[in-house]
């Protein structure tokens, strides 16, 4: 027996909120230092991006990217009632 209790897996409120709004996250694979600029675009590099349709926002953490996109799309966050 590998599990102590047989409990079905459930998704977090954030994952359910992301699915409901069609939001996905991408790890850019870029390790950056604050203030670094991307060589190609000249914009600030972010490690994570959140996308929804043709909209995207970046952040240094996954939560930062998701929150930036929610603000851009004027969505209430999963933690807001």
C-alpha positions as CSV (number, residue, x, y, z in Angstrom):
1,X,0.0,0.0,0.0
2,X,1.6,3.3,-1.1
3,X,-1.0,5.7,0.3
4,X,-2.3,6.1,3.8
5,X,-5.7,7.3,2.7
6,X,-7.5,6.9,-0.6
7,X,-8.5,10.5,-1.2
8,X,-9.3,11.7,-4.8
9,X,-7.1,14.4,-6.2
10,X,-8.6,17.9,-6.2
11,X,-7.4,21.1,-7.9
12,X,-6.5,24.2,-6.0
13,X,-8.7,27.3,-6.2
14,X,-6.0,29.0,-8.4
15,X,-5.9,26.2,-10.9
16,X,-9.7,26.1,-11.1
17,X,-9.8,29.9,-11.7
18,X,-7.1,29.6,-14.4
19,X,-9.1,26.9,-16.2
20,X,-12.3,28.9,-16.0
21,X,-10.6,31.9,-17.6
22,X,-8.5,30.0,-20.1
23,X,-5.2,31.2,-18.6
24,X,-2.0,29.2,-19.0
25,X,1.6,29.9,-17.7
26,X,4.9,29.5,-19.6
27,X,8.3,29.2,-18.1
28,X,10.6,31.2,-20.4
29,X,13.6,29.3,-19.2
30,X,15.5,32.6,-18.7
31,X,17.4,32.9,-15.5
32,X,17.6,36.7,-15.0
33,X,18.9,39.3,-12.6
34,X,16.7,42.3,-11.7
35,X,17.3,45.0,-14.3
36,X,18.5,42.6,-17.1
37,X,17.2,43.3,-20.5
38,X,16.3,40.8,-23.2
39,X,18.8,40.8,-26.0
40,X,16.1,40.4,-28.7
41,X,13.4,42.8,-27.6
42,X,15.2,45.2,-25.3
43,X,12.3,44.7,-22.8
44,X,12.8,43.5,-19.3
45,X,13.2,39.7,-19.1
46,X,10.7,37.7,-17.1
47,X,11.0,34.1,-16.1
48,X,7.2,33.4,-16.3
49,X,4.5,34.5,-18.6
50,X,0.7,34.1,-18.3
51,X,-1.3,34.0,-21.5
52,X,-5.0,34.2,-22.3
53,X,-5.9,34.3,-26.0
54,X,-3.7,36.9,-27.6
55,X,-3.0,38.7,-24.2
56,X,0.1,38.0,-22.1
57,X,1.9,39.4,-19.1
58,X,5.2,38.5,-17.5
59,X,6.5,38.3,-14.0
60,X,9.5,37.1,-12.0
61,X,7.3,34.4,-10.3
62,X,4.4,32.4,-11.7
63,X,2.0,34.2,-9.3
64,X,3.3,37.6,-10.4
65,X,2.6,36.8,-14.1
66,X,-0.9,35.5,-13.4
67,X,-1.8,38.5,-11.3
68,X,-0.4,41.0,-13.9
69,X,-2.5,39.3,-16.5
70,X,-5.6,39.3,-14.3
71,X,-5.1,43.1,-13.7
72,X,-4.6,43.6,-17.5
73,X,-7.9,41.7,-18.2
74,X,-9.7,43.3,-15.2
75,X,-10.4,39.9,-13.7
76,X,-11.1,39.3,-10.0
77,X,-8.4,36.9,-8.6
78,X,-9.2,33.5,-7.3
79,X,-8.6,34.7,-3.7
80,X,-11.0,37.6,-4.0
81,X,-14.7,37.2,-3.0
